[in-house]
Amino acid sequence: MVNSKNDLLIWLGILAVLDVIIPIPLTGLVIIYGILQRPAWFTDIVSKISSGIF
């Protein structure tokens, strides 16, 4: 079973590879989307990081 920290690292790795292949800053776009739209998954990740769970 993959925990949330490993899942986050896997997705960041996939985004990093796509960022190298496609010259569009996908990681930056995801962060901008998260800041502007504030989806539940993004706020959960931010709250876990700020509380020290990760």
N, C-alpha and C positions, 0 to 999 in steps of 0.2 A: 504494500500500500504506500502510496506517495503522499507525504504530508505537504502542508501548504508552503513551507519554505522551499522544499525541493521542487514543487510544482512551479513556484514563482521563478526559481533559478532556471528551470527548463524553458519556460516561456521567454525569459530574458535572453537566454542563449539562442533560441530560435529567432527572436527579433534581431539580435546582433548579427546572425548569419544573413538574414534577409537584408539588413542594413548594408552589409558588405556587397551583396549581390545586386540589390536594387539601390540606386543612389538617392532614395527618398528616405529621410530620417524617420523611420517608422516608430522608433522608441520615443522620439520627441513628439510625434503625432499622438501616440497613446497617452503620453503625459499631459499634453494640451487638452485632449478629449477628457481625461480624468479631472482636470482642474475646472474646465468649463461646464461639463455635464454632471459631474459628481455622482457617478453610478455607485450602487451599493458595494460592489466588489472593490472599487478603488478606495472608498472611504474605510472599508474594513482593513485593507492592506495598510493604509496610512495610519490608522489607529493602532494596529498591531505593532507596526514599526516604532511608533512614538511611545508605546507602553513597554517596549522592550521584549515582546514575545519572540520576535525573529532573532 
